Amino acid sequence: MADWSQLHPELLDFIAKKFKIYTDYVRFRAVCHNWRASVPKTPHHLPTQLPWLMLPQSQPHHTHRPFFSLSLNKFHFLHLPEASHRRRRRGSSHGWLLILDEAPEIFLLNPLTRSKVHLPPLSTFPNVVRFNFADVGREYALRTSSGDVYTRSLKKMRDSFIKKTILSSSPANGSDFIAVVILNQTGDLALCRKSDDSWTFLEDAQSYSEDVIFHRGLFYAVNKYGSIAVCDVSGSSPRVSIIEMPQQFGGDLQYMVESGEELLLVTRYLDLTYDVEPDQTSLIYRTTRFQVCRLDSKAPRWEVVSSLGDRALFLGENLSLSLSSVDFPGCKGNCIYYTDDYSEDNYDGIGGEQDLGIFNLEDGSIEPLPCSHFRIRWPPPLWVTPNPC
């Protein structure tokens, strides 16, 4: 009988490179010592993975965060003291979280490896004119576009200054990535490069803050009417060009998605209801439907898409994703997997159920995510792509 543990290292390496799913690769290395020693601990050949759903901590003092895997239909609990309840995450991109705390510190965190990459602090944004720990409750002074100065506390800046983060690539292994953040109050876009010590505004892209994506070497930002700001940040000075679109879009939230070679615009429609209790009335937002369009860059215009085929979209506070359902068990094609990603001012999760689910583009139906029974409501769940590198 053949001894499988003694397979030739070259054959084992050949087999390992055929895996497309990270958990399959991990299981392969776990078979025996020889198999583990024959292939690298960190696979660099894997495609973008099916995202896990990062859920809130069950207790404030716990240092483990639950992540739900759709393909395995199970929870993974990762030790992440860096993402404790006193810190806030503002988006996920290429498997990395942007983390803020009540100090000006900003860093990127890979929840799978716990690697950290520091970014310029909050105090270095162009509209921050002063920062002083001694001014308790008004540590930050900020200037508006009209020149007025107002103050913000450490907690307020941590909780509401940044809305979302988009990376050009994974910052692992010293890559020359670029980070772009969407600011909540002003709609500004700000960027920093790997070696920068401060943030820079994309001056001509203000109000193009519904969503941002990195596509074919450029950042694309969309406004609520569907018009696009194309940002070339390859040089020392960013260049912005505007693609105006016919203003025919309604809806409440816009997302941009790179799907294969195409650029998609997904519009999310919400319904507002009131939950009347004896002692208070709460606003409850619910997603009712989505509309998907593809960019015709020659016209230019957005064309309605009736089907995604085998593609599945993942939308929320994360970098918007499009994946083939054929490659991942537990993933449904022609569907949109969405999470609650409203701003702090209109998020209803504390008073009501979270707005997350699976929207079927064919029949317009919505079904709950398999882990929708999870009872902890704050912060809302977030899609995170497991990235071992």
URPENOR-V196001 format. One line per field, one symbol per residue. burial: # if it has 24 or more other C-alpha atoms within 12 Angstrom, else .. Layout:
# URPENOR-V196001
burial->???
This chain:
# URPENOR-V196001
burial->...........##..##.#####.#..##.....##.##...#..############......########......#.#.###############################.###############.##.......####........####.#################....##################...#####.############..################....#.#.##.#...#.#########...######.#.............############.....###....#.################..#..##############..###..##########.....#.#.##.#.##############
